[in-house]
Amino acid sequence: MNKTIHGIVHGKTIELDEELGVADGQEVEVSVKIVQAKGKWGEGILRSAGGWSEYPEMDAVMKKIHEDRKLERRSTMEEEWQH
């Protein structure tokens, strides 16, 4: 049998995307071909930019989160000063 299956390397282990279809314990011979990345590093985040652009309420939500975090940090710092 000759079969091409993709996987990810983790140290000395290769995690395959699918089952090989061979018995557990069966000895196999492995040939490795390095797969080049599909795009440049960082392109994914650039493609996702503007994902919330159609939700104008997100500005208010993000502002609220920012204010809550500032208050949380301030109260934590005050607690540390008191000790």
ROTOR-196412 format. One record per atom (N, C-alpha, C): residue number from 1; residue in three letters; atom name; z, x, y. Coordinates in steps of 0.1 Angstrom, whole numbers, plus 5000, padded with zeros to 4 digits. Example, Ala and Ser with C-alpha at 12.3 -4.5 7.8 and 13.67 -1.06 7.14 Angstrom:
REM ROTOR-196412
+-----+---------+-------+------+------+------+
| num | residuo | atomo |    z |    x |    y |
+-----+---------+-------+------+------+------+
|   1 |     ALA |     N | 5078 | 5132 | 4943 |
|   1 |     ALA |    CA | 5078 | 5123 | 4955 |
|   1 |     ALA |     C | 5078 | 5132 | 4967 |
|   2 |     SER |     N | 5071 | 5128 | 4978 |
|   2 |     SER |    CA | 5071 | 5137 | 4989 |
|   2 |     SER |     C | 5079 | 5129 | 5000 |
+-----+---------+-------+------+------+------+
***
This chain:
REM ROTOR-196412
+-----+---------+-------+------+------+------+
| num | residuo | atomo |    z |    x |    y |
+-----+---------+-------+------+------+------+
|   1 |     MET |     N | 5000 | 5009 | 4988 |
|   1 |     MET |    CA | 5000 | 5000 | 5000 |
|   1 |     MET |     C | 5000 | 5009 | 5012 |
|   2 |     ASN |     N | 4992 | 5006 | 5022 |
|   2 |     ASN |    CA | 4992 | 5012 | 5035 |
|   2 |     ASN |     C | 4993 | 5001 | 5046 |
|   3 |     LYS |     N | 5004 | 5003 | 5054 |
|   3 |     LYS |    CA | 5007 | 4992 | 5063 |
|   3 |     LYS |     C | 5012 | 4998 | 5076 |
|   4 |     THR |     N | 5008 | 4992 | 5088 |
|   4 |     THR |    CA | 5012 | 4997 | 5101 |
|   4 |     THR |     C | 5023 | 4987 | 5106 |
|   5 |     ILE |     N | 5034 | 4992 | 5109 |
|   5 |     ILE |    CA | 5045 | 4984 | 5114 |
|   5 |     ILE |     C | 5051 | 4991 | 5126 |
|   6 |     HIS |     N | 5054 | 4984 | 5137 |
|   6 |     HIS |    CA | 5060 | 4991 | 5148 |
|   6 |     HIS |     C | 5076 | 4991 | 5147 |
|   7 |     GLY |     N | 5082 | 5000 | 5154 |
|   7 |     GLY |    CA | 5096 | 5001 | 5153 |
|   7 |     GLY |     C | 5101 | 5009 | 5165 |
|   8 |     ILE |     N | 5115 | 5010 | 5166 |
|   8 |     ILE |    CA | 5121 | 5018 | 5176 |
|   8 |     ILE |     C | 5130 | 5028 | 5169 |
|   9 |     VAL |     N | 5130 | 5040 | 5175 |
|   9 |     VAL |    CA | 5138 | 5051 | 5169 |
|   9 |     VAL |     C | 5152 | 5051 | 5176 |
|  10 |     HIS |     N | 5162 | 5052 | 5167 |
|  10 |     HIS |    CA | 5176 | 5053 | 5171 |
|  10 |     HIS |     C | 5181 | 5065 | 5164 |
|  11 |     GLY |     N | 5181 | 5077 | 5169 |
|  11 |     GLY |    CA | 5185 | 5089 | 5162 |
|  11 |     GLY |     C | 5177 | 5092 | 5150 |
|  12 |     LYS |     N | 5183 | 5092 | 5138 |
|  12 |     LYS |    CA | 5175 | 5094 | 5126 |
|  12 |     LYS |     C | 5171 | 5081 | 5119 |
|  13 |     THR |     N | 5173 | 5070 | 5126 |
|  13 |     THR |    CA | 5170 | 5057 | 5120 |
|  13 |     THR |     C | 5158 | 5051 | 5128 |
|  14 |     ILE |     N | 5149 | 5045 | 5121 |
|  14 |     ILE |    CA | 5138 | 5037 | 5128 |
|  14 |     ILE |     C | 5140 | 5022 | 5124 |
|  15 |     GLU |     N | 5142 | 5014 | 5135 |
|  15 |     GLU |    CA | 5144 | 5000 | 5133 |
|  15 |     GLU |     C | 5131 | 4993 | 5134 |
|  16 |     LEU |     N | 5126 | 4987 | 5123 |
|  16 |     LEU |    CA | 5113 | 4981 | 5122 |
|  16 |     LEU |     C | 5113 | 4967 | 5127 |
|  17 |     ASP |     N | 5101 | 4963 | 5133 |
|  17 |     ASP |    CA | 5100 | 4950 | 5138 |
|  17 |     ASP |     C | 5099 | 4939 | 5128 |
|  18 |     GLU |     N | 5096 | 4943 | 5115 |
|  18 |     GLU |    CA | 5095 | 4933 | 5104 |
|  18 |     GLU |     C | 5098 | 4940 | 5091 |
|  19 |     GLU |     N | 5100 | 4931 | 5081 |
|  19 |     GLU |    CA | 5103 | 4936 | 5068 |
|  19 |     GLU |     C | 5091 | 4944 | 5062 |
|  20 |     LEU |     N | 5094 | 4954 | 5054 |
|  20 |     LEU |    CA | 5083 | 4962 | 5048 |
|  20 |     LEU |     C | 5077 | 4954 | 5036 |
|  21 |     GLY |     N | 5085 | 4947 | 5029 |
|  21 |     GLY |    CA | 5081 | 4940 | 5017 |
|  21 |     GLY |     C | 5081 | 4949 | 5005 |
|  22 |     VAL |     N | 5090 | 4959 | 5005 |
|  22 |     VAL |    CA | 5092 | 4967 | 4994 |
|  22 |     VAL |     C | 5107 | 4966 | 4989 |
|  23 |     ALA |     N | 5109 | 4969 | 4977 |
|  23 |     ALA |    CA | 5123 | 4968 | 4971 |
|  23 |     ALA |     C | 5132 | 4977 | 4978 |
|  24 |     ASP |     N | 5145 | 4973 | 4979 |
|  24 |     ASP |    CA | 5155 | 4981 | 4985 |
|  24 |     ASP |     C | 5157 | 4994 | 4976 |
|  25 |     GLY |     N | 5158 | 5005 | 4982 |
|  25 |     GLY |    CA | 5159 | 5018 | 4975 |
|  25 |     GLY |     C | 5146 | 5024 | 4971 |
|  26 |     GLN |     N | 5135 | 5017 | 4974 |
|  26 |     GLN |    CA | 5122 | 5023 | 4970 |
|  26 |     GLN |     C | 5119 | 5035 | 4979 |
|  27 |     GLU |     N | 5115 | 5046 | 4974 |
|  27 |     GLU |    CA | 5111 | 5058 | 4981 |
|  27 |     GLU |     C | 5098 | 5055 | 4988 |
|  28 |     VAL |     N | 5097 | 5059 | 5001 |
|  28 |     VAL |    CA | 5084 | 5057 | 5008 |
|  28 |     VAL |     C | 5081 | 5070 | 5016 |
|  29 |     GLU |     N | 5069 | 5071 | 5020 |
|  29 |     GLU |    CA | 5064 | 5082 | 5028 |
|  29 |     GLU |     C | 5061 | 5077 | 5042 |
|  30 |     VAL |     N | 5066 | 5083 | 5052 |
|  30 |     VAL |    CA | 5065 | 5077 | 5066 |
|  30 |     VAL |     C | 5057 | 5087 | 5074 |
|  31 |     SER |     N | 5047 | 5081 | 5081 |
|  31 |     SER |    CA | 5039 | 5088 | 5091 |
|  31 |     SER |     C | 5042 | 5082 | 5105 |
|  32 |     VAL |     N | 5045 | 5090 | 5115 |
|  32 |     VAL |    CA | 5049 | 5085 | 5128 |
|  32 |     VAL |     C | 5038 | 5088 | 5138 |
|  33 |     LYS |     N | 5035 | 5078 | 5146 |
|  33 |     LYS |    CA | 5026 | 5079 | 5157 |
|  33 |     LYS |     C | 5033 | 5074 | 5169 |
|  34 |     ILE |     N | 5034 | 5082 | 5179 |
|  34 |     ILE |    CA | 5041 | 5079 | 5192 |
|  34 |     ILE |     C | 5033 | 5069 | 5199 |
|  35 |     VAL |     N | 5039 | 5057 | 5203 |
|  35 |     VAL |    CA | 5032 | 5047 | 5210 |
|  35 |     VAL |     C | 5035 | 5049 | 5225 |
|  36 |     GLN |     N | 5025 | 5050 | 5233 |
|  36 |     GLN |    CA | 5027 | 5052 | 5248 |
|  36 |     GLN |     C | 5032 | 5039 | 5254 |
|  37 |     ALA |     N | 5040 | 5040 | 5264 |
|  37 |     ALA |    CA | 5045 | 5029 | 5272 |
|  37 |     ALA |     C | 5033 | 5021 | 5277 |
|  38 |     LYS |     N | 5035 | 5008 | 5278 |
|  38 |     LYS |    CA | 5024 | 4999 | 5282 |
|  38 |     LYS |     C | 5021 | 5000 | 5297 |
|  39 |     GLY |     N | 5031 | 5005 | 5305 |
|  39 |     GLY |    CA | 5029 | 5006 | 5319 |
|  39 |     GLY |     C | 5038 | 5017 | 5325 |
|  40 |     LYS |     N | 5037 | 5019 | 5337 |
|  40 |     LYS |    CA | 5046 | 5029 | 5344 |
|  40 |     LYS |     C | 5060 | 5024 | 5344 |
|  41 |     TRP |     N | 5069 | 5034 | 5344 |
|  41 |     TRP |    CA | 5083 | 5030 | 5345 |
|  41 |     TRP |     C | 5085 | 5023 | 5359 |
|  42 |     GLY |     N | 5093 | 5012 | 5358 |
|  42 |     GLY |    CA | 5096 | 5005 | 5370 |
|  42 |     GLY |     C | 5087 | 4993 | 5374 |
|  43 |     GLU |     N | 5075 | 4992 | 5367 |
|  43 |     GLU |    CA | 5066 | 4981 | 5370 |
|  43 |     GLU |     C | 5071 | 4968 | 5366 |
|  44 |     GLY |     N | 5080 | 4967 | 5356 |
|  44 |     GLY |    CA | 5086 | 4954 | 5352 |
|  44 |     GLY |     C | 5094 | 4948 | 5363 |
|  45 |     ILE |     N | 5102 | 4956 | 5370 |
|  45 |     ILE |    CA | 5111 | 4951 | 5380 |
|  45 |     ILE |     C | 5102 | 4947 | 5392 |
|  46 |     LEU |     N | 5092 | 4954 | 5395 |
|  46 |     LEU |    CA | 5083 | 4951 | 5406 |
|  46 |     LEU |     C | 5076 | 4937 | 5403 |
|  47 |     ARG |     N | 5072 | 4935 | 5391 |
|  47 |     ARG |    CA | 5066 | 4922 | 5387 |
|  47 |     ARG |     C | 5076 | 4911 | 5388 |
|  48 |     SER |     N | 5089 | 4913 | 5386 |
|  48 |     SER |    CA | 5098 | 4903 | 5387 |
|  48 |     SER |     C | 5103 | 4900 | 5401 |
|  49 |     ALA |     N | 5100 | 4909 | 5411 |
|  49 |     ALA |    CA | 5104 | 4907 | 5424 |
|  49 |     ALA |     C | 5098 | 4893 | 5430 |
|  50 |     GLY |     N | 5107 | 4886 | 5437 |
|  50 |     GLY |    CA | 5103 | 4873 | 5442 |
|  50 |     GLY |     C | 5104 | 4862 | 5433 |
|  51 |     GLY |     N | 5111 | 4864 | 5421 |
|  51 |     GLY |    CA | 5112 | 4853 | 5411 |
|  51 |     GLY |     C | 5119 | 4841 | 5416 |
|  52 |     TRP |     N | 5128 | 4843 | 5426 |
|  52 |     TRP |    CA | 5136 | 4832 | 5432 |
|  52 |     TRP |     C | 5130 | 4827 | 5445 |
|  53 |     SER |     N | 5118 | 4831 | 5448 |
|  53 |     SER |    CA | 5112 | 4828 | 5462 |
|  53 |     SER |     C | 5110 | 4813 | 5464 |
|  54 |     GLU |     N | 5109 | 4805 | 5454 |
|  54 |     GLU |    CA | 5107 | 4791 | 5455 |
|  54 |     GLU |     C | 5120 | 4783 | 5456 |
|  55 |     TYR |     N | 5131 | 4790 | 5456 |
|  55 |     TYR |    CA | 5144 | 4784 | 5456 |
|  55 |     TYR |     C | 5152 | 4788 | 5469 |
|  56 |     PRO |     N | 5149 | 4782 | 5480 |
|  56 |     PRO |    CA | 5155 | 4786 | 5493 |
|  56 |     PRO |     C | 5170 | 4785 | 5493 |
|  57 |     GLU |     N | 5176 | 4777 | 5484 |
|  57 |     GLU |    CA | 5191 | 4777 | 5484 |
|  57 |     GLU |     C | 5197 | 4790 | 5478 |
|  58 |     MET |     N | 5189 | 4798 | 5472 |
|  58 |     MET |    CA | 5194 | 4811 | 5467 |
|  58 |     MET |     C | 5200 | 4820 | 5478 |
|  59 |     ASP |     N | 5195 | 4819 | 5490 |
|  59 |     ASP |    CA | 5201 | 4827 | 5501 |
|  59 |     ASP |     C | 5215 | 4824 | 5503 |
|  60 |     ALA |     N | 5218 | 4811 | 5503 |
|  60 |     ALA |    CA | 5232 | 4806 | 5505 |
|  60 |     ALA |     C | 5240 | 4810 | 5493 |
|  61 |     VAL |     N | 5235 | 4809 | 5481 |
|  61 |     VAL |    CA | 5243 | 4812 | 5469 |
|  61 |     VAL |     C | 5246 | 4827 | 5469 |
|  62 |     MET |     N | 5236 | 4836 | 5472 |
|  62 |     MET |    CA | 5239 | 4850 | 5473 |
|  62 |     MET |     C | 5249 | 4854 | 5484 |
|  63 |     LYS |     N | 5248 | 4847 | 5495 |
|  63 |     LYS |    CA | 5257 | 4850 | 5506 |
|  63 |     LYS |     C | 5271 | 4846 | 5502 |
|  64 |     LYS |     N | 5273 | 4835 | 5495 |
|  64 |     LYS |    CA | 5286 | 4831 | 5490 |
|  64 |     LYS |     C | 5292 | 4841 | 5480 |
|  65 |     ILE |     N | 5283 | 4846 | 5471 |
|  65 |     ILE |    CA | 5288 | 4856 | 5461 |
|  65 |     ILE |     C | 5292 | 4868 | 5468 |
|  66 |     HIS |     N | 5285 | 4873 | 5478 |
|  66 |     HIS |    CA | 5288 | 4884 | 5486 |
|  66 |     HIS |     C | 5301 | 4883 | 5493 |
|  67 |     GLU |     N | 5303 | 4871 | 5499 |
|  67 |     GLU |    CA | 5316 | 4869 | 5506 |
|  67 |     GLU |     C | 5328 | 4868 | 5497 |
|  68 |     ASP |     N | 5326 | 4862 | 5485 |
|  68 |     ASP |    CA | 5337 | 4861 | 5475 |
|  68 |     ASP |     C | 5341 | 4875 | 5470 |
|  69 |     ARG |     N | 5331 | 4884 | 5468 |
|  69 |     ARG |    CA | 5334 | 4897 | 5464 |
|  69 |     ARG |     C | 5341 | 4905 | 5474 |
|  70 |     LYS |     N | 5337 | 4903 | 5487 |
|  70 |     LYS |    CA | 5345 | 4910 | 5497 |
|  70 |     LYS |     C | 5359 | 4906 | 5498 |
|  71 |     LEU |     N | 5362 | 4893 | 5496 |
|  71 |     LEU |    CA | 5375 | 4887 | 5496 |
|  71 |     LEU |     C | 5383 | 4893 | 5484 |
|  72 |     GLU |     N | 5377 | 4893 | 5473 |
|  72 |     GLU |    CA | 5383 | 4898 | 5460 |
|  72 |     GLU |     C | 5387 | 4913 | 5462 |
|  73 |     ARG |     N | 5378 | 4921 | 5468 |
|  73 |     ARG |    CA | 5381 | 4935 | 5470 |
|  73 |     ARG |     C | 5393 | 4937 | 5480 |
|  74 |     ARG |     N | 5392 | 4929 | 5490 |
|  74 |     ARG |    CA | 5402 | 4929 | 5501 |
|  74 |     ARG |     C | 5416 | 4926 | 5495 |
|  75 |     SER |     N | 5417 | 4915 | 5487 |
|  75 |     SER |    CA | 5430 | 4912 | 5481 |
|  75 |     SER |     C | 5435 | 4922 | 5471 |
|  76 |     THR |     N | 5426 | 4928 | 5463 |
|  76 |     THR |    CA | 5429 | 4939 | 5454 |
|  76 |     THR |     C | 5435 | 4951 | 5461 |
|  77 |     MET |     N | 5428 | 4954 | 5472 |
|  77 |     MET |    CA | 5433 | 4966 | 5480 |
|  77 |     MET |     C | 5447 | 4963 | 5486 |
|  78 |     GLU |     N | 5449 | 4951 | 5491 |
|  78 |     GLU |    CA | 5462 | 4947 | 5497 |
|  78 |     GLU |     C | 5473 | 4948 | 5486 |
|  79 |     GLU |     N | 5470 | 4944 | 5474 |
|  79 |     GLU |    CA | 5480 | 4945 | 5463 |
|  79 |     GLU |     C | 5483 | 4959 | 5460 |
|  80 |     GLU |     N | 5473 | 4968 | 5460 |
|  80 |     GLU |    CA | 5476 | 4982 | 5458 |
|  80 |     GLU |     C | 5484 | 4988 | 5469 |
|  81 |     TRP |     N | 5482 | 4984 | 5481 |
|  81 |     TRP |    CA | 5490 | 4989 | 5492 |
|  81 |     TRP |     C | 5505 | 4985 | 5491 |
|  82 |     GLN |     N | 5507 | 4973 | 5486 |
|  82 |     GLN |    CA | 5521 | 4968 | 5485 |
|  82 |     GLN |     C | 5529 | 4975 | 5475 |
|  83 |     HIS |     N | 5522 | 4982 | 5465 |
|  83 |     HIS |    CA | 5530 | 4989 | 5454 |
|  83 |     HIS |     C | 5533 | 5003 | 5458 |
+-----+---------+-------+------+------+------+
***
